[in-house]
């Protein structure tokens, strides 16, 4: 894994806020809209926004067959499969348990990267970091969230399946740097490919024209999902992925709970409990171990 610089850590922090909000937005949207309609609208809106930015900036549009085949693979692994599984899962289980199960993404990413890459091998420090980070998420979200394990098995398996898909996507997406595609075009191509998959699926399965008009809350949630948690988020995602690698980008999952809790404290005046701080400490230790900083700090001076 390439060393993570200050710029990449900053982008990961912003990305954690954008994706942390996506769980809230999805939870609101699926109250009145079926899952495929939510995810299809999300990616179509993101695709339109990103292509408008590309055309307005007169950026190069990638046209090669190899590039668009890669966009299709990335759209499946990073959008179509996990978005659909998460939207379905959140109709079955609470958001706290969903966020814990989703925190398995770095675990799967480390394992997939170890199996499929030559430069992101599993080391004891990296393995320890992943365990610490996952433990930190559990402590921060609260042990009571684990009380839902065992019920609604399909919903739980859906979130775990989404985490596994994200793990493969983080490794698969490394190819765009070799192909010379810039992060904005990569983000646009990915959500365009996933739109081509999800839009027909939503039309056939959900028949959205037969649904009642959604309320203002649901509309606002879907707009936020499309423009913030998808369009903007994936521009940042591919910037970090190209600069620091698959394992680095997966670390954002550990930062989502601290971001959500920190925003609740800052904006809504919610209390910070001791278990929040303890969980955050474990997450920081895990991130430092994966990044290699913890080993450097603990090494004896020579």
N, C-alpha and C positions, 0 to 999 in steps of 0.2 A: 504493500500500500504506500503510495506517495505521501510524504509528510503533509499534514493539514496546516495550511497557513492561516494567518489572522483573517484574511478576506474570506476564505472558505468557512471558517468558524462563524463569521458574521452572517454569511448567506445561509448556513445551516440553522442559525437562530431565527432568522426571518422565516425560513421555510417551515420551521417547527410551528410557528404561530399560524401560518397560512393553512397547513395541514391539520393542526390542532382544531382550528375552526371548522374544518370540513366535517368532523364527526358531529358537531353541533348542527351544522346546516343540513346534513343528511338526515339526522334525527328529526328535524323539523319538517323537512320535505316529505319523508315517507309516511308521515301521519295522514296526508291527504292525497298523495300521488304514488302510483306503483313504482317499484324499484327500477325497472328498465326505462321507464319514462324519465325518471330523475337522472339516471346516469347518461342516457342518450342526450338529453337537453344539456347536461353539463359539458360533454365533450364537443357537441356541435357549437355551442356558444363560445367555448374556448378556441376552437378552430377558426371561427369567423373573426374573433378579436385578434388572434395572432397573425392571420393572413393580412388583415387590414394594416397592422403595424409593419409587416414585411413589405407590402406593396407601397405604403406611404413612405417608407424609408428607402425604397428602390433597392432592396437587398436581393442578392442572387437567389433564385428559386431552384432547388435541386431537382434534376429530372432523370437521373440514371435509374435503370431497373434495379440494380443492386441496392441503391439507397432506399427506394420505395418498398422493396421487399423487406428491408430492415425496419422501415417505419411500420410495416404491417405486423412484423414480429413484436416490435416494441409496443405497438398499440394493443395487441392481445395481452401481453404479459404485464404491462404497466397500467393499463386502463380497463379494457373490456372485461377481463377475467376478475381482477381484484375489486374494481368498482361495483360490479354486479354482485359479487359475493358479500362485500361489506354492506351494501344497501339491503340485501336479503337478510344478512346476519343481524342487522340493527332493527329489523322488524321482529326478531325473536329474543334478543338478549339486551341487557342494559349497556349503556355507553361505557361505564367503568370497566366491566369485564371485557368488552370489545377492545378497549384501549390496551389492556394487559395482553390479550391474545395477539393483538396487532404488533406488540412489542417483541414478538418472536421473529420479526423480519430480520434484524441484524444477525440472529442466530442462524437462520437459513442462509443469509447472504454470505456469512463467513464460511459455512460448510460448502455452498455452491462454488464460491470463489476458490476455495482450497482445492476442489475437485477439478475445476475447469480452467484455472489460470496458473501461470507460472510465477507471477509476481505478487500474489496476495495469499500466500500460504498461511495455514493455521499455525500459530505459535502459542506456547503456554500463556504468554502475556495477553495475547489477543483473546484467547478462550476465557481467561479469567476476567478480562474486561467485559466481555459479553455477558457472563454470568452476573457480575456486579451490576451492570446496567439494567439487566432484566429484573434483578432483585430490587433495585432502586425504584423501578416503575411500580412493582407490586406494593412496596412499602408506601410509596407516595400516594397511589390511588386508594390504597386501603385494603387490608386483608379481607374486609367484609365483602368486597367485590368478588372474591373467589368463591363466595357462598353460592353463586349461581352455577358453578361448574357441576355438571352431572345432569342438569335439566336443559331442555331445548338443545339437544346435542347437534342437530343439523345447523342451527344458527352458530354455534361455537365452531364447528368444523368449517363452516363457510369463512369465518374470520381467519382461522389458521390457514386455510387454502389460499386466501388473499395474501397473507404474509409470505407464504412459500412462493407465490407468483411474483411478488415484489422482489424476493431474493434472486430469482432467475433474471428478472428485468434489470436489476442493477448491474449484473455481470454482462448480460446481452448488450446493454446500452454503451458499453465501453467501445464498441466498434465504430461509433459515429465520429470519434476523434480520428481514427485511421482513415475514415472515408472523407474527412475534410469538411464535414457539415457543421455549420456554426450552431450554437445552442438554441437560438431563436427559431431557426429553420427546423431543427430537430424536434423541438417542442410542437411546432405547427404540424409537421409531418406525422408525428405520433398521434396527436388528437384527431387529425384528419382521417387517418387509417382506422382509428377506433370508432370514429363517427360512422364510417362506412359499414362497420360491423354492428354497432349498437342501434343505430336509427331504424334499419329494417326490422331488427329483433323487437324493438319497442312497438313498432307499428303492428306487427303480427300478434305479439303476445298481449300487449296492454290495450290496443285499439284506443289510443288517447282521445280520439274525437268523440268517444262515447262517455268520457269522464265529465264529472261536474267541474265547473270553473274553479281553479284553486284560489285560496285566499291570499291576502297580501303577504302574510308571513311566509307561506310556501313559495310564492313567486320571488320574494326577496332572498330566501335561502338558496334557491336554484341559481339566481343571478350571481350571488356571492360565490357559490360553488364553481360556476363556470369561469368567472373573471379573475377571482382572487385565488381560490384553492386549486385551480387547474391551470389557467393560462399563465398567470404570473408565476405560480409555484413551479411549473415545469421549466420555465426559462431559468430559474435559479437552480433547479435540480440538475439540468444538463451542464450548467456552468461548473458546479461542484464535481459532478461525475467525471467530466473531462479533466479537471485539474487535479483531483485527489483520489479517484478510483471508487470501486463498488462498495467496499467496506465502509469508507468514509461517508458516502451518501446515505447508507443505511442507518447511520448513527442518529439521523434526525428523528427517528422513531422514539429514541430515548428522551429526546428533548421536548416532545410534544406535551406530556403531562406537566412538566415544570412550567412550560409556556402558558398552558391553560390555567393552571393554579395561580401563577404570577399575575396574569391578566385579571383573574377574579379578585385578587387582593388589591391590585392597583386601580381597577376601574369600578368594581362593584363593592369594594370595601370588605370582601370576605376575609375571614381570619386565616392566618398561617398557623397550622398546628405543628407540634413537634415532629409528627411522622412525615409531614411534608418536607421539613428541613433534613431529616434523616435520609429520606428517599433521595432527595436532591444530592446529598453528600455521596451516597452510593453511586448515583448516576455519574457524577463528576469523576469519581475514582475509576469507574468503568471506562469512561471516555479517555481519561489520561492513560490507562493501561493499554487500550487499543491503539492509541496514537503513539505509544512508546515513551511518553513523558514520565509516566510513573516509574518505569524501570530506571530511567536516567536520574530521577530524583532520589531513588533508593540506593543507587549504586554508590559504593564507598569512594570517597575522593582519592585520587591518585596523585 
